[in-house]
Amino acid sequence: MKYDEFKNKVQSWPLIFSRDLMLSQLRKQAIRNQLERWQGRKLIIKLKRGVFLLNSNDRKIDPSKFYIANQLYSPSYVSLESALSIYGLIPERVSDTTNITSKKTMRIKNELGVFVYQHIKTQAFRGFIAQKETNGLTLFIAEPEKALVDFCYLNLEKFKGDIKAVFEDSYRLQNTETLNAKKLMAFATCFNNTKLLRVIKTLCGLIRKERAR
């Protein structure tokens, strides 16, 4: 297959999966070799084994890093620092794309950046929504409350002693008045973790205090 033929075939695809190109057993190795050559010429970007992105000049659709994150390792949803930043709950800019998965913890690095996947129990793998992007693609992202509960759960070891002080001195949460306390407690309950419940109850108290100001 020549590159122009390939480009015309895939330029409207958000991502290129090599499995979709392998029409017969006999052509598999030839396709792999061709993809490697195009990668070397910077015509395609390798995101992980078997997954590619057409170069920016030739593709007709630009998938976001958050959409890509969902596709590179599934099932997963955007959460933790990435989602907290999107919702304006933390002031920091986030470089890595952080996700939650029910599969094993994973880290994928490619030309677009670093995609981090943190494992949680299947019973707690909920609290995310399907969100339509301006390019028409759909991604999965945690609700604001679930992103915060996920974050607290995966950082429980840091909540030693005065839980309130950890929130006020270390995490500098903002815009917490937009959060729903009932949702926070409901999502925390999914983890069946006593310490997490104490942490989230303390957080709910801080939110009430902030609203009363």
N, C-alpha and C positions, 0 to 999 in steps of 0.2 A: 504494500500500500504506500503510495506517495503521500508526502506531508499535506499537500493541498487537498487531496481526497479525504485524508484523515481529519483535517481542520474543518472542512465543510460538514463532516459527519457529526463532530462533537462540539462545535463552538457554541451551541445553545445548551449544552449540558453544564450544570453547575460544577460537577466533578466527573472525572473520567475513572471508571473502574475497569481494570484490564480484563476482568471476567466477562464484561459486556462486549468485548472486542473479539474474544476467542470463540470463533464460530465452529471450529472443528479441532479435534485432538491434534491433527497434523500441523496446524498453524500456530499452536501455542508458543513454541520456542521462537518461531520467527517473529511473532508479535512482541514478545518480551525483548528480543534483540533490537527491534525497531524502536520501541519505547525508550530503551537505554540510549540509543543514538540520538533521538530527539531531545532527551533530557540533557545529554552532553552539549547539544547545540542551543540550549536554553529555550527550546520551543515549548517544552512542557516542564512543569515543576513536580517533582516527586514529593508527595506528602507522607506517604508510608508505603510499604510494600503493596503493590497492586492498586494504589490510588494516586491519581495525578490531577493537576490543574493546568489548563491551557494557559499559555503566556498572556499577559495583560493586553497586548495589542491585538490578539486574535480572538479572544473569547468575547461572547456577546452578553454574558451575565457575570457579575462579580459577587460570589457568595461571601458572606461575612465570616470572620473567624469563628463566630459562635455557631453558625450553621455548620461549618466545616468540622468543628469540634464534635457535634452530634454525630456526624457521618463517619468520622475516623474511628470511633470506638462506641459501639452501641450494645445495650441501651445506655444512654447517658443524657444528662441535662446540665446546662450551664448553671453554676451556683457559686457559693463561697465568695471570694473577693471579687470575681468578675461580675457576678450578679449584684453584689452589694454596691459596687461602683456604678453600675448601670442605673440602679435605683436611687443613687445619691445618698446612700446610707453611710458611706465612708468617704473621707476627703481625698484619699490617695488614688493616684492613677495606677492601674494594674497592667503589668506587662504580660505575664503568663495568662493563658485562658484556662480558668479553673472550672472543673466539672465534677459531678457526682455520678457514680455508676454502681450498679448492683453486681458487677463483675469485679475481678481483682484490680487492685490499684495499678495504674499505668501512667507512663510519661512518654509522650511522643514529641520529638524535636524535628523541625524541618525549616525550610527557608522562611516560612511565615511566622515562626516563633515556637514557643513551647506550649504544649497542651497537657495539662495535668488532670488526671482522673483519680478521685478518691473514692474508695469503696465504703458503702454503708450497707446495713442489713436490708434484705429484701422487704421486710415489713415496713421499713422507713423510706423506701424508694417511692415517694409520692410527693404531692405538693408542688408539682410543676405544671406549666401551662404551655400550650402551643401558641406561638407568637408569629404573626405574618410580618415579613420584612418588606421594605419598599420594592425589592426586586422580585417579589412574589413567592419567595421561598419561605418555608415554615421551619422554625427552630423550636426547641424545647428549652425552657428556662424556668428556674425555680420562682415561685411567688416570693415577694420580698421577705415575708415571715419565715418561709422555709429556708431561704438562703442564709438567713441569720441563725436559725436553729442548726442547720448543717455546719455552719462555721463554728458555733459554740461547741457542738458535739466533737468535732475534730480537733478542738483546742482545749478540751476539758482539763488537761494536765496543767494549763496555765492559770486555771481558776483555783488558786490555793489561798486560804485565809479569807481575806475580805473580798468577796465577789464584786461588790459595788465599786471598790477601788480599782479592780482590774478593768471594768468597763470604763470608768472615768479617766484613768491614767494611761491605759495601754491601747484601747481600741478607738477611742474618740468618735463614737457613733454620732451621726447627725440626722436630722429630719425624722427622728424616731416617732414623732407625734402622728406620722402617717401609718404606723403599724397597728395591726389588730391584735390585741392581747389574747383574745380567745383563740385565734389562729395560732399564735405562738405556742400557747399551752397545748393545743391539740397536736401540733406537729411534734412537740417535745415528747409527748406521751407515746408516740409511735416507736421511739427508741428504747422504751422500757428501761430507762437509766435514771436512778434516783438523783445522782449528782446533777445531771443535765436539767432535771425538773427544778432543782434548787436554783440553778443558774438562771433559767428562764423566768422563774418567779421573781427573782431579784430584778431582772431586766424589766419585767412588767411594772414593778414598783417604781423604777426610774422613769419609765415612760409616763406613768400617771403623774409623777412629780413634775415632769417637764411640761405636761399639758396644763397643770394647775398654775404655772407661772404667769 
